[in-house]
Amino acid sequence: MASFNSDTAGKASKTDILVVGCGVGGCAAALALRRQGFSVRVCEAAASPRLSSGSVAGGVQIAPNGLRALELIGGQALLRRLLDYGVAAPHGFRFQTHHGDLIAQLQVVVDSVDEHEHEHEHEHEQHEPKKHSEESVIRWDRIGGVNIRRAAVVAVLLEALREQRDVEIEFGKRLVELVEGEDSVCARFGDGSSALASLVVAADGVHSTARGLILDAEYAKPRHTGFISFGGIASLPGVQLPSYYAKELVFTLGPRCQLGFGRFGPEPSSCSSSSSSSSSSSSSSCSPSSTSLSELGGEHVWMWWTHLRHDEELSREQLEALPLRARCELLVEDFTEPLRSAVLESSEILRTQIYDVPCLPVWHRGRTVLLGDAAHAMSSAGGQGCSMAFEDACVLARLLDGLKLDGDTDSEQLESALSRYSAVRKARVEPIIRQAQQNDARGYARDGDAAADGWLALKMKSLFLWMMSGFIARSLRKLVFADFV
């Protein structure tokens, strides 16, 4: 990373912390750091907030540990907003055959589980999402997970961030260079503008520019895992589903694929763009009213997803050209209802290539530190991507608490805090990345067009999952209840 003389850095005012990236990790980090008293500036490469499934991959589940981190960052108010636009899955995960027969249940939060005497009964009713009143206390340790659109998570965090003072948010700021000074970093953007900060938190995603700027070339690009994640959205009007579909994420083992299925909240409405009044730069922004979550449109929907092996890395155009909708019929031809209809009648097909960032030697250099997918992207088969980013934000903010990033802080103190953050978080996330890789390898066929597994192969998979379910559930509980702060 290049260096500069602060005397020649221009007359730009210096911010305590510059956050690069306005996704889930960047927004959470900015909120956590602002609440520790730092002035924060957020710069995002996209021209406007990514608040639609067309710009942000469909849905995520926030695990209990992710909810805990968000409560530490934003309190009960932040959890309440999140739950108002997501769907709480109080139990955990259900694994079943493609005929709907139960294989195993993984109860992540044991104390939240209702009586199971009627587990095998089909209670034909739709459960409306529970709204949380201002008086209710939300217990993160009593929720198995929250199913929510990724775009809605961004909207929730962005709205909370805009309510803070001493926070600037700018769009259309594509990072191109980081220049290190004695007590600051100058970030330069593609539009010719720059920003000066005492610390840069790079949360610019799996294809992070900052990662390539501060680390050796071999770490600049993420690893292509050889899998494509694709899925769809189905409203299923008038379809009566067994009650467990409203309580758990359901994973169905079929001859040609493993299919995830769950209920998710609505998508936020688009955010309007406007030009900044600053004469030195142009940025897109949203007023608080234009990003109000009261404008979340549409109904709660059912979403499904699966992973397909595709060894060749594709361009965006090649990915969009894949005939995935046509492939759906083959994948679920042996499935029973309602899953078959949910897949074949999807109103929208979403797709993305899966990348990860398995193990970086360091997460920071000088006054720039990586966070979220920029540091540790993982396959969605791990179920912890967003939650790990929220933990990152929480831990970084706590380790920086008490430091004054105005030039008076000893560089050794800052180095110590960033080194501690890197060490603690690497130890936490790297085993999860490896587990996500193993989940992909075990759970998904090498090619979705391959011949169907035989009866014996499916029986063996089901038997293995049933035998290991207790161990897997205990491992999940150990993960989500670990003390990460």
C-alpha positions in Angstrom: 0.0 0.0 0.0 1.4 3.4 -1.0 2.2 6.1 1.5 1.6 9.9 1.4 2.6 13.0 3.2 -0.3 14.3 5.2 0.7 17.8 4.4 -0.1 17.2 0.8 -3.3 15.2 1.3 -5.5 18.1 0.5 -8.0 20.0 2.5 -10.6 17.2 2.9 -11.8 16.9 6.5 -10.8 13.7 8.2 -13.4 11.2 9.5 -12.6 8.9 12.4 -13.7 5.8 10.4 -14.4 5.3 6.7 -16.5 2.2 6.0 -16.2 0.9 2.5 -19.3 -1.0 1.5 -23.0 -0.5 2.4 -24.1 -4.1 2.5 -25.1 -6.0 5.6 -21.6 -6.0 7.1 -20.8 -2.4 6.3 -24.0 -1.0 7.7 -23.7 -3.1 10.8 -20.1 -2.0 11.3 -21.0 1.6 10.8 -23.8 1.4 13.3 -21.7 -0.3 15.9 -18.8 2.1 15.5 -21.0 5.2 15.5 -22.6 4.0 18.8 -19.1 3.8 20.3 -18.8 7.5 19.6 -16.8 7.5 16.3 -17.6 9.7 13.4 -18.4 7.5 10.5 -18.5 7.9 6.7 -19.8 5.1 4.5 -18.9 4.9 0.8 -20.6 2.4 -1.5 -19.7 1.6 -5.1 -23.3 1.0 -6.2 -25.2 4.0 -7.5 -28.0 3.5 -5.0 -29.0 1.2 -2.1 -29.4 -2.4 -3.2 -32.9 -2.9 -2.0 -34.3 -5.4 -4.5 -33.8 -9.1 -5.2 -32.5 -8.1 -8.6 -29.5 -6.4 -7.0 -29.1 -8.5 -3.9 -29.4 -12.3 -3.6 -32.8 -13.4 -2.3 -33.1 -14.6 1.3 -30.9 -15.3 4.3 -31.4 -16.8 7.8 -30.0 -14.9 10.6 -28.9 -17.4 13.3 -29.4 -16.8 17.0 -25.7 -15.6 17.4 -26.3 -13.1 14.7 -29.4 -11.8 16.5 -27.3 -11.5 19.7 -24.7 -9.5 17.9 -27.4 -7.2 16.4 -28.9 -6.7 19.9 -25.5 -5.7 21.2 -25.1 -3.3 18.3 -28.6 -1.7 18.2 -30.6 -3.0 21.2 -34.1 -4.3 21.3 -35.3 -1.6 18.8 -33.1 -3.1 16.1 -34.3 -6.7 16.7 -37.9 -5.5 16.7 -37.5 -3.9 13.3 -35.8 -7.0 11.9 -38.5 -9.3 13.2 -41.2 -7.1 11.9 -39.9 -7.7 8.4 -38.7 -11.3 8.7 -40.1 -14.6 9.8 -39.0 -16.2 13.1 -38.3 -19.9 12.8 -38.7 -20.9 16.5 -37.5 -24.5 16.1 -34.6 -24.9 13.8 -34.3 -27.3 10.8 -36.3 -30.2 9.5 -34.9 -32.8 7.2 -37.3 -35.0 5.2 -37.5 -37.2 2.2 -38.9 -36.1 -1.1 -42.1 -37.8 -0.1 -42.4 -35.6 3.0 -41.4 -38.3 5.5 -39.4 -37.0 8.5 -35.7 -37.9 8.7 -34.5 -35.7 11.5 -35.1 -32.4 13.3 -32.2 -30.2 14.5 -33.4 -28.2 17.4 -31.1 -25.2 17.6 -32.8 -23.5 20.5 -34.2 -26.3 22.7 -36.1 -24.2 25.2 -38.1 -22.6 22.5 -39.5 -25.8 21.1 -43.1 -26.6 21.6 -44.4 -30.0 22.6 -43.9 -32.4 19.7 -46.7 -34.9 20.3 -48.3 -33.8 17.0 -45.0 -33.6 15.0 -46.2 -35.9 12.3 -49.7 -34.4 12.0 -50.4 -32.1 9.1 -52.2 -29.1 10.7 -53.5 -27.4 7.6 -53.1 -23.8 8.5 -51.1 -20.8 7.5 -49.3 -18.9 10.3 -49.2 -15.2 10.0 -45.9 -13.6 11.0 -46.0 -12.4 14.6 -45.6 -8.6 15.1 -43.6 -7.5 18.0 -45.0 -4.7 20.1 -42.9 -2.0 21.6 -43.3 -3.6 25.1 -42.3 -7.1 24.2 -38.8 -8.3 25.0 -37.2 -10.3 22.2 -35.0 -13.1 23.4 -32.4 -14.0 20.8 -31.8 -17.2 22.6 -35.4 -18.3 22.1 -35.4 -18.0 18.3 -34.0 -20.7 16.0 -33.4 -18.1 13.3 -35.0 -15.3 11.3 -35.8 -15.8 7.6 -35.6 -12.5 5.9 -34.8 -11.0 2.5 -31.2 -9.8 2.3 -32.4 -6.5 0.9 -34.7 -6.1 3.9 -31.7 -6.6 6.2 -29.9 -3.8 4.4 -32.9 -1.6 4.6 -33.4 -2.2 8.4 -29.7 -1.4 9.1 -29.6 1.6 6.7 -32.7 3.1 8.3 -31.1 2.6 11.8 -27.9 4.1 10.6 -29.6 7.2 9.1 -31.0 8.0 12.5 -27.5 8.5 13.9 -25.7 11.8 13.9 -22.2 12.3 12.5 -22.8 9.6 9.8 -22.3 10.3 6.1 -23.5 7.8 3.5 -22.5 8.2 -0.1 -23.2 6.0 -3.2 -21.4 5.8 -6.5 -18.0 5.7 -4.7 -16.0 2.9 -6.2 -12.7 2.4 -4.3 -9.6 2.3 -6.5 -6.7 3.1 -4.1 -5.8 3.2 -0.5 -2.8 5.5 0.5 -1.4 5.2 4.0 -0.2 8.2 5.9 1.4 8.5 9.4 -1.9 8.7 11.2 -4.5 8.4 8.5 -5.6 6.6 5.3 -6.6 8.4 2.1 -9.2 6.4 0.1 -9.5 7.4 -3.6 -12.5 6.6 -5.7 -13.3 6.1 -9.4 -15.0 9.4 -9.7 -11.8 11.2 -8.8 -12.9 12.1 -5.2 -11.1 11.0 -2.1 -11.8 10.6 1.6 -9.4 10.9 4.6 -9.9 8.7 7.7 -8.0 7.5 10.7 -9.2 4.0 10.0 -10.7 2.2 7.0 -13.1 -0.7 7.6 -13.3 -2.6 4.3 -16.7 -4.4 4.1 -16.8 -4.4 0.3 -17.9 -8.0 -0.1 -16.6 -11.2 -1.5 -15.0 -9.5 -4.5 -13.4 -6.9 -2.2 -11.2 -4.3 -3.9 -9.6 -3.4 -0.5 -8.5 -7.0 0.1 -6.4 -6.8 -3.1 -5.0 -3.4 -2.1 -3.7 -4.5 1.3 -2.7 -8.1 0.7 -0.6 -10.0 -1.8 -2.0 -10.7 -5.2 -2.7 -14.4 -4.4 -5.3 -13.3 -1.9 -7.0 -10.7 -4.0 -9.6 -12.9 -5.6 -12.0 -15.2 -3.8 -12.0 -18.9 -4.4 -14.6 -20.2 -6.9 -16.2 -23.2 -5.0 -17.5 -24.9 -8.1 -21.1 -24.5 -7.1 -24.0 -22.3 -8.2 -26.8 -21.4 -5.8 -30.2 -21.0 -7.4 -33.7 -20.8 -6.1 -37.0 -19.1 -6.6 -39.9 -17.3 -5.0 -43.4 -18.7 -4.8 -46.5 -17.1 -3.2 -48.5 -20.3 -3.2 -51.9 -18.6 -2.8 -54.6 -20.8 -1.2 -52.2 -23.7 -0.6 -52.5 -25.2 2.8 -49.2 -26.4 4.2 -48.3 -28.5 7.3 -47.7 -26.3 10.3 -44.0 -27.3 10.6 -43.3 -25.3 7.4 -44.0 -22.1 9.4 -41.7 -23.2 12.3 -38.6 -24.5 10.6 -36.4 -24.3 7.6 -37.2 -27.5 5.7 -34.6 -29.4 3.8 -35.8 -32.1 1.4 -33.4 -34.9 0.2 -34.4 -36.0 -3.3 -32.8 -38.2 -5.9 -31.3 -35.3 -7.8 -31.0 -32.5 -5.3 -31.3 -31.3 -1.7 -33.9 -28.6 -1.6 -34.2 -25.9 1.1 -37.6 -24.3 1.7 -38.9 -21.7 4.1 -41.1 -18.6 4.6 -39.6 -15.2 4.2 -40.7 -11.6 4.6 -41.5 -9.0 1.9 -39.0 -7.1 -0.2 -38.4 -3.4 0.6 -39.6 -0.9 -2.0 -37.0 0.8 -4.2 -35.1 3.7 -2.8 -35.0 7.0 -4.7 -31.7 8.6 -5.7 -30.7 12.2 -5.5 -27.5 14.1 -6.1 -25.4 15.3 -3.3 -25.3 19.1 -2.8 -21.5 18.8 -2.4 -19.6 20.5 -5.2 -16.7 18.2 -4.9 -18.5 14.9 -5.5 -21.7 13.4 -6.7 -23.5 10.7 -4.7 -26.8 8.9 -4.5 -28.7 9.1 -1.3 -32.0 8.3 0.2 -34.0 10.4 2.7 -35.2 8.5 5.7 -38.7 8.7 4.4 -37.9 7.2 1.1 -36.3 4.1 2.8 -39.0 3.8 5.4 -39.6 0.1 6.1 -43.3 0.9 6.4 -43.1 0.9 2.6 -42.1 -2.7 2.4 -44.3 -4.1 -0.2 -45.9 -7.4 -1.0 -46.7 -10.4 1.0 -44.6 -12.9 3.0 -43.5 -15.5 0.4 -42.1 -19.0 0.3 -38.6 -19.4 -1.0 -36.7 -22.5 -2.1 -33.0 -23.0 -3.0 -30.5 -25.6 -4.0 -26.9 -25.8 -5.1 -25.6 -27.2 -8.3 -22.1 -28.3 -9.1 -20.6 -26.2 -12.0 -16.8 -26.4 -12.1 -16.4 -23.7 -14.6 -16.4 -20.1 -13.4 -18.9 -18.1 -15.5 -19.3 -14.5 -16.5 -22.4 -12.7 -15.4 -23.8 -13.1 -18.9 -23.1 -16.8 -19.0 -24.7 -17.3 -15.6 -27.8 -15.5 -16.7 -27.9 -17.7 -19.9 -28.1 -21.0 -18.0 -31.5 -22.6 -18.5 -32.1 -23.1 -14.8 -35.9 -22.8 -15.0 -35.9 -25.7 -17.5 -33.7 -27.7 -15.2 -36.1 -27.3 -12.3 -38.6 -29.9 -13.7 -35.9 -32.6 -13.8 -34.7 -31.8 -10.3 -38.1 -32.1 -8.6 -39.8 -34.6 -10.8 -39.9 -37.2 -7.9 -41.0 -34.6 -5.3 -44.5 -34.6 -3.9 -46.6 -31.5 -3.3 -46.4 -28.7 -2.3 -42.7 -28.5 -3.0 -43.0 -29.6 -6.6 -45.5 -26.7 -7.4 -43.4 -24.2 -5.3 -40.4 -24.9 -7.6 -42.2 -25.2 -11.0 -44.5 -22.2 -10.4 -41.8 -19.8 -9.1 -42.5 -16.2 -10.1 -38.8 -15.5 -10.0 -35.6 -17.5 -10.4 -32.5 -16.2 -8.5 -29.0 -17.4 -9.2 -25.5 -16.7 -8.0 -22.1 -18.3 -8.2 -20.7 -19.4 -4.8 -17.3 -18.1 -3.7 -15.4 -18.2 -0.5 -12.4 -16.7 1.1 -11.0 -19.6 3.1 -8.0 -18.4 5.0 -6.2 -15.1 4.8 -2.8 -14.6 6.5 -3.9 -11.4 8.1 -7.1 -9.3 8.1 -5.5 -5.9 8.4 -2.5 -3.9 7.3 -1.7 -0.5 8.7 -4.9 1.4 9.2 -7.1 -0.7 7.0 -9.0 -3.7 8.3 -11.3 -6.3 6.6 -14.8 -7.2 7.8 -17.5 -9.6 6.6 -17.3 -11.3 3.3 -14.2 -9.3 2.4 -12.4 -11.2 5.1 -14.2 -14.6 5.2 -16.8 -15.2 2.6 -18.3 -18.6 2.9 -20.9 -20.8 1.1 -24.5 -20.3 2.2 -24.4 -24.0 3.1 -22.8 -22.9 6.3 -25.8 -20.8 7.3 -23.6 -18.2 9.0 -22.6 -15.6 6.5 -24.6 -12.6 7.7 -24.3 -13.6 11.4 -20.5 -13.8 11.2 -20.4 -10.3 9.7 -22.6 -9.0 12.5 -20.3 -10.6 15.0 -17.3 -9.0 13.3 -18.9 -5.6 13.6 -19.7 -6.1 17.3 -16.2 -7.4 18.2 -14.4 -4.7 16.2 -16.4 -1.9 17.8 -15.7 -3.3 21.3 -12.0 -3.6 20.8 -11.8 0.0 19.4 -13.8 1.4 22.3 -11.8 3.9 24.2 -9.3 4.7 21.5 -9.3 8.2 20.2 -8.8 8.2 16.4 -8.0 11.8 16.1 -4.2 11.6 15.9 -3.6 11.3 19.6 -4.0 7.5 19.7 -0.7 5.6 19.8 -0.4 3.6 16.6 0.7 0.6 18.7 -2.6 0.7 20.5 -4.5 0.6 17.3 -2.3 -2.1 15.9 -2.9 -4.1 19.0 -6.6 -3.8 18.8 -6.7 -4.7 15.1 -4.4 -7.7 15.6 -6.6 -8.9 18.5 -9.7 -8.5 16.3 -8.1 -10.5 13.4 -6.9 -13.3 15.7 -10.2 -13.7 17.6 -12.3 -13.6 14.4 -10.1 -15.9 12.3 -10.3 -18.5 15.0 -14.1 -18.2 15.0 -14.9 -18.2 11.3 -12.4 -20.4 9.6 -13.8 -23.7 11.0 -17.3 -22.5 9.8 -15.9 -21.9 6.3 -14.5 -25.4 6.2 -17.8 -26.8 7.5 -19.7 -25.0 4.8 -17.4 -26.5 2.2 -18.1 -30.0 3.6 -21.8 -29.3 3.6 -21.7 -28.5 -0.1 -19.7 -31.6 -0.9 -21.9 -33.9 1.0 -25.3 -32.4 0.5 -25.4 -31.6 -3.2 -25.0 -33.7 -6.3 -22.0 -33.2 -8.6 -24.3 -32.4 -11.5 -28.0 -31.7 -11.3 -28.5 -33.4 -14.6 -26.9 -36.6 -13.5 -28.9 -39.8 -13.2 -31.0 -40.0 -10.0 -29.5 -41.6 -6.9 -30.7 -45.1 -6.4 -33.1 -46.2 -3.7 -30.2 -47.6 -1.6 -28.1 -44.4 -1.9 -31.0 -42.2 -0.7 -31.7 -44.6 2.2 -28.0 -44.5 3.2 -28.0 -40.7 3.2 -31.2 -40.6 5.2 -29.8 -43.1 7.7 -26.6 -41.3 8.1 -28.4 -38.0 8.8 -30.7 -39.6 11.3 -27.8 -41.2 13.1 -25.8 -38.0 13.2 -28.7 -35.6 13.9 -28.0 -35.5 17.7 -24.3 -34.7 17.2 -25.1 -32.1 14.5 -27.7 -30.4 16.7 -25.3 -30.2 19.6 -22.6 -28.8 17.4 -25.0 -26.1 16.1 -26.0 -25.1 19.7 -22.3 -24.9 20.6 -21.7 -22.6 17.6 -24.6 -20.3 18.2 -24.2 -20.0 21.9 -20.4 -19.5 21.9 -19.3 -16.3 23.6 -17.8 -14.3 20.7 -17.5 -11.0 22.5 
